[in-house]
């Protein structure tokens, strides 16, 4: 059932607006996803949606009708609000008229069950830009990686800019927040070779064996990969720069290396 709401003092409206702040995302274990595609991805991936908010005037849109129908079939409350009230809640510059409040999924390293094929994990070491974090998660999803680990200092996984940059990939593969020591213990426990990516490394990425089980570490935009990972690295790899650019953006570098890993493994990409 779709329930009209017009008051900004409605508790669900106030909660949704508060979730733009990390403090409230952490306190409640909730986050917001906006837009037709992202709400659809959350539905298709069976993440727990607490409730949704739609613009009243957009209920005639066939795509939004489809989403609200699926939401109500699951017993999920849907609030219909005026556009002016929706904009007070929205975290995007050009809202599409629908958002969902979703329960965070606290993935753990201990949850992972090896598949039998060579594993590929991606570790992001204190990458601070939410666009970079989200884009690397998207690339990891695109190559069929087993998961992504975020160390302390990374941008908040559930911030709006991060979730939008994943383009829905957040819902498709495990993304784990873990301390550096736990990352290294995980790699040792599962026989994952640690490869550290960096502009100053000696070994060219395409000449490195990325087909075996491994975890590739990408570091902070300014400082690179931390000392703990460098000490435990089996290989330090780089992308050669042929022109005058000093280096690649970390998200671009990650895409290049991860697709090379996929190519070496002979995975079918479409």
CORURQUI-V886904 format. One record per backbone hydrogen bond with DSSP energy under -1.0 kcal/mol. CO is the residue of the C=O (numbers start at 1). NH is the residue of the N-H. Records with the same first field share a line. If there is no record, write none. Layout:
CO=NH ; NH
//
This chain:
1=78
3=80
7=10
10=14
11=15
12=16
13=17
14=18
15=19
17=20
18=21
21=25
22=26
23=27
24=28
25=29
29=104
31=102
33=100
35=39
36=40
37=41
38=42
39=43
40=44
41=45
42=47
43=46
48=103
51=101
52=79
53=99
54=81
55=58
56=59
58=61
61=65
62=66
63=67
64=68
65=69
66=70
67=71
68=72
69=73
70=74
71=76
72=75
77=52
78=3
79=54
80=5
81=56
82=86
83=87
86=89 ; 90
97=55
98=35
99=53
100=33
101=50
102=31
105=107
108=111
109=112
119=214
120=146
121=216
122=149
123=218
124=151
127=155
129=133
130=134
131=135
132=136
133=137
134=138
135=139
136=140
137=141
138=142
139=143
140=145
141=144
147=122
148=176
149=124
150=178
151=154
156=159
159=163
160=164
161=165
162=166
164=167
166=169
168=171
169=172 ; 173
174=148
176=150
179=183
180=184
181=185
182=186
183=187
184=188
185=189
186=190
187=192
193=215
194=234 ; 235
195=217
196=237
198=201
203=238
204=207
205=208
208=210
213=193
214=121
215=195
216=123
217=197
218=125
220=224
224=220
226=230
227=231
228=232
235=196
236=203
237=198
238=205
249=253
250=254
251=255
252=256
253=257
254=258
255=259
256=260
257=261
258=262
259=263
260=264
261=265
262=267
263=266
//
